[in-house]
């Protein structure tokens, strides 16, 4: 949000970015609640690492971060959340096979599935926001836009993100 502001982004992008940040806090809290429920003891975050973020109005740096963290990572996070929710639904409907969810009661599975669906929708919204922010960058600086496409939106980088988030390669194989 601050990077968008320091680069003169439209206020609508800044506002949506702030809302997305609040969503991410809720996602973290929800994830810790789910982990605590499944493990039977309270799980929470450790100390945050020291921040080395600078807000110097560097449009290129911001565009690279938006492309990687928003356009790519948020997109694949949405897919991962939806995919996990679908897997849980299959278990709830009686699908067989060994999964991490096999021994969990229906009420807990239903809660986890519902939370993952909400997270998936919100991650999709964040992805869309990132693509809109990148479009804004491309409208104001074609050179930065080209650098993003040449350096971030590469097949190698997309394959790495796909494997990290979903355990898949470009052929869709695990």
TAPE-V332168 format. One record per backbone hydrogen bond with DSSP energy under -0.5 kcal/mol. NH is the residue of the N-H (numbers start at 1). CO is the residue of the C=O. Records with the same first field share a line. If there is no record, write none. Layout:
NH = CO / CO
This chain:
5 = 1
6 = 2
7 = 3
8 = 5
9 = 4
13 = 10
14 = 10
15 = 11
16 = 12
17 = 13
18 = 14
19 = 15
20 = 16
21 = 17
22 = 18
23 = 19
24 = 20
25 = 21
26 = 22
27 = 23
28 = 24
29 = 25
30 = 26
31 = 27
32 = 28
33 = 29
34 = 30
35 = 31
36 = 32
37 = 33
38 = 34
39 = 35
40 = 36
41 = 36
56 = 54
59 = 57
62 = 58
63 = 59
64 = 60
65 = 61
66 = 62
67 = 63
68 = 64
69 = 65
70 = 65 / 66
71 = 66
72 = 67
73 = 68
74 = 69 / 70
75 = 70
76 = 72
77 = 73
78 = 74
79 = 75
80 = 76
81 = 77
82 = 78
83 = 79
84 = 80
85 = 81
86 = 82
87 = 83
88 = 84
89 = 85
90 = 86
91 = 87
92 = 88
93 = 89
94 = 91
95 = 90
99 = 97
102 = 99
104 = 101
109 = 105
110 = 106
111 = 107
112 = 108
113 = 109
114 = 110
115 = 111
116 = 112
117 = 113
118 = 114
119 = 115
120 = 116
121 = 117
122 = 118
123 = 119
124 = 120
125 = 121
126 = 122
127 = 123
128 = 124
129 = 125
130 = 126
131 = 127
132 = 128
133 = 129
134 = 130
135 = 131
136 = 132
137 = 133
138 = 134
139 = 135
140 = 136
141 = 137
145 = 141
146 = 142
147 = 143
148 = 144
149 = 145
150 = 146
151 = 147
152 = 148
153 = 148
154 = 152
158 = 154
159 = 155
160 = 156
161 = 157
162 = 158
163 = 159
164 = 160
165 = 161
166 = 162
167 = 162 / 163
168 = 162
169 = 173
172 = 169
